[in-house]
Structures are given as C-alpha cells and as structure tokens.
C-alpha cells in the first residue's frame, strides 16, 4: 500500500540513487537473463577471513560473557589493541580511553561524524572523485559541498593552493583519503604536511580515511595523518578491518585522533546504537595482532592481479596507471562514451561488472573503477569477453564493433 501523504525527509530527497544499489538491480536482471557475471564492481574482498580470527570469534561467541550489550565506547581491550597497532605501524602514541573509538565499519563512522559536527549550511570540502560516504554524509547532515576537482595531471592530489581563501575561511571540514578510493592515488608525506598546515591556518577539521593503508605494494608505505606534527590537533583518521583482513561482512572499523572529535562522535553513537558485538571485538583484536605474513599474502594477491590486468588492458589499447596501493584500477573510458554508458555496455555485452566513475562524483566522469577481487583466471576470462565483444580504448569506439 502506498501512503501518498507520506513524504521522505528532505535529507533523503537530496540524495541521488546509490550507485551500488543500482548496480545490484542491474546485476540481478542480468542473472535472470542467464548471464554469468564477473563482478568487478564493488570493493568486496574475495579471500577468506584469516583462520585465527574466525577461531577467536568462535571461542568468543561460546563465552556467555560476550552476550550482553557491549560498552558504548567499545571494549577496553579492543581500544588498546587499536592504539597498540597504531604505535607499531606508524609510531603514533594514542590514548585508548580518549583517542580511539570502535565503529560498525568505517562507512558508518564517517557518516555519523558528519552528523555529529556538520550543521545545515556548513561548508564541507570534498575531493571529486571521492568515496561516496565522504560527500553523502555531509549532505545528510545538511552541509554544503564544495568540490575540489582532482586531475590526472596532478596525480589526483588535492591542490591546497587552488582553494580560494574565501572558501577556505568558510570551510568547517575536509573529507579525503589516500591511498584513494576510487583513483588508487597515493600521497607523499609532503602532501599531509601541507594538509595539516592548511587546517591550522584556516581552522578546518581534517577527516582522513585510511582504510587502504595496508594494501600497499612495491615497498610503498602510506602515511598516517597522525604521524604529522600537529595532525592530531586538527584531525581524525578512520580505518577498517574489511580490506586488510577480508572482514567486510563483519562490520568492524575504528576512528582515532583528536579526543574532542572522538567524544562528539561517541555522544552521537550512544543515542543511535550499542556498538559492535563484543565477540567480534575479540576477533578484531586477534586480527590486529596477526603476524605480518598474513598481510604480505594479501598484498601479493592484489599486486599480482594488478600487474596481470594492466597488461591485459594494454593489449586492448588502454594505458592504465600502475597504482602502489588499494584494490582498484582507475581505467579511462573510450573518449566518446560517458562512464555510465560504458559500464552499462560492458555489463550488457559481456557480463563483466565495473563501476562508472561518476558514481564517485562529477570528477569521476570519463573513468570506470575496476576492482581486483577475482583471481587471474577469472580476470583473464573477463578480459577475453571484453576483447571478443570488440571493446577497445579508441576515440571512435565506445561500444562493440
């Protein structure tokens, strides 16, 4: 029954359709038509959660002490595991009681942070392209988005000098992430130093999403915002266990950094949820203490797939950058095709799912994101289908010939 008199809140009406939900509809329709889909659309890790983590969860679930409501701020042992992990990885010392907060995945935390600190009319700086939660969260909160357009010529990095002073003076927060989803760009330490200087000069909150920090290759080590002198005074950093430890469905993440910001987010969350199931927090502690060989296996898996797929694209005329981190390739569309048209054509003609770049904001137009979430045999099959359908990177060819 349709309630004709009931309308959604304006915050819902202001949101465009979520591209991954739309992709799910198209994928379901394609399956109904008998297509064998090769889904390279979402950033959904295909490997299993490490056995020690699963075993820790099983033991914890059997312990009736975990069956009640968890503490709102997360268990003390998990918060300590988080801060110990940061000390090992980045040499950053954090107070587990005030500067770390477990989350139901980083997406939840990023959106709720916006709700905790962004008022209607506040100006929020967000790169474009960007992970959708970075701009959708502020929109839900009623903020005004100022898009910072990124370019390939500038290695998809924010140019702080290009932000007009009058915009910087009005801005309340900057949401960003390096290594980047969707572009797979990485940022040098000097970039983070510039970000911290910018934030102090204009009194802007830095919200950095570091969820791909462990998916780094070729000896590259991503920088934490909190490593930078003055970074913790003006910022917070989000992390998730989804990518590093193949725990996407477990919904475990955390935020660390400025205690005032952490407290504001905690206050909001105490009114919205009861936090992560304590048994899963015990499992997450195990994940954060795993030996590095588990991490190296994940890195090797994605770097091998990266190299394989770049070579395959090259055989069809594509020049694709070789990223030093993340689980994605950022692939240019044929020059006479929009990202949506190209992604739909590939899906309909080959059964291969990629994500149109404009799903990540207007700056993503002209690209598609390809996730490295299948083994090389399956990736090879995907590229064979694309090759047989006649797709090539050519200004005159945007659909099969």
Buried (B, 14 or more C-beta within 10 A) or exposed (E): EEEEEEEEEEEEEEEEEEBBEBBBEBBEEBEEEEBEBBBBBBBBBBEEBBEBBBEBBEBBBEEEEBEEEBBBBBBEEBBBBBBBBBEEBBEBEBEBEBBBBBBBBBBBBBBBBBBBBBEEEBBBBBBBBBBBBBBBBBBBBBBBBBBBBBEEEEBBBBEBEEBEEEEBEBBBBBBBBBBBBBBBBBBEEEBBBBBBBBBBEBEBBBBBBBBBBBBBBEEEEBBBBBBBEEBBEBBBBBBBBBBBBBBBEBBBBBBBBBBEBBBBBBEBBEEEEEBBBBBBBBBBBBBBEBEEEBBEEBBEBBBBBBEBBBEBBEEBEBEBBEBBBBBBBBBBBBEEBBBBBBBBBBBBBBBBBBBBBBBBBEBBBBBBBBBBBBBBEBBBBBBEBBBEBEBBBBEEBBBBE
